[in-house]
Amino acid sequence: MPVQNKLREFLIRTFESSHVEVIDDSDKHRNHAGVKQTGGGHFKVLIVSDIFTGMSRIDRHRKVTKTCMEAFPGMIHALSIQAVTPEEMI
């Protein structure tokens, strides 16, 4: 299973997400050092979860980044994260 799909399933479970989108952007970074080392690892993530209620934008990003980097060591080089509550998605 591609990392993109594993990451999506992981985010759904870990953050009890009502909606998750993961886009592998690695092709756009072909010549970037991180891609040369890992073969990819650039992802865009949209995650919708009640867990983010009351958290600042930076705290949301830190939580998602830390959790993903720990779960997928060496597989993720860069994350572009949009982490919102269901109310903010409307």
ZAMARGU-4260 file (C-alpha; in steps of 0.2 Angstrom, whole numbers, plus 5000, padded with zeros to 4 digits):
<rodrens>
0) 5000/5000/5000 | 5007/5017/4995 | 5013/5029/5009 | 4999/5041/5004 | 4985/5028/5008
5) 4994/5022/5024 | 4995/5040/5030 | 4977/5044/5026 | 4971/5029/5036 | 4983/5033/5050
10) 4976/5051/5051 | 4958/5045/5051 | 4961/5033/5066 | 4973/5044/5076 | 4963/5060/5075
15) 4946/5052/5074 | 4944/5062/5058 | 4927/5065/5049 | 4937/5069/5033 | 4955/5067/5027
20) 4963/5071/5010 | 4981/5066/5007 | 4990/5071/4991 | 5007/5065/4986 | 5016/5080/4980
25) 5033/5072/4978 | 5034/5074/4959 | 5034/5092/4961 | 5050/5091/4971 | 5059/5079/4960
30) 5076/5088/4962 | 5074/5092/4980 | 5087/5084/4992 | 5074/5075/5003 | 5066/5067/4988
35) 5083/5061/4982 | 5086/5053/4999 | 5069/5045/5002 | 5061/5044/4985 | 5047/5055/4989
40) 5039/5061/5005 | 5031/5077/5001 | 5012/5077/5005 | 4998/5089/5007 | 4985/5085/5020
45) 4968/5091/5024 | 4961/5084/5040 | 4945/5088/5049 | 4943/5083/5067 | 4934/5089/5083
50) 4951/5086/5091 | 4957/5103/5085 | 4943/5113/5094 | 4951/5126/5105 | 4969/5123/5098
55) 4979/5137/5089 | 4983/5134/5071 | 5002/5131/5075 | 4997/5119/5089 | 4987/5109/5076
60) 5001/5109/5064 | 5014/5103/5078 | 5002/5089/5083 | 4999/5082/5066 | 5018/5084/5061
65) 5024/5076/5077 | 5012/5062/5076 | 5015/5058/5058 | 5034/5059/5059 | 5034/5047/5073
70) 5023/5035/5064 | 5032/5036/5048 | 5050/5038/5051 | 5061/5042/5036 | 5045/5041/5025
75) 5039/5059/5026 | 5051/5074/5021 | 5038/5088/5021 | 5020/5091/5026 | 5008/5105/5020
80) 4994/5104/5033 | 4977/5111/5034 | 4969/5105/5050 | 4952/5112/5054 | 4937/5108/5065
85) 4920/5102/5056 | 4913/5120/5060 | 4928/5128/5051 | 4925/5117/5036 | 4908/5125/5032
</rodrens>
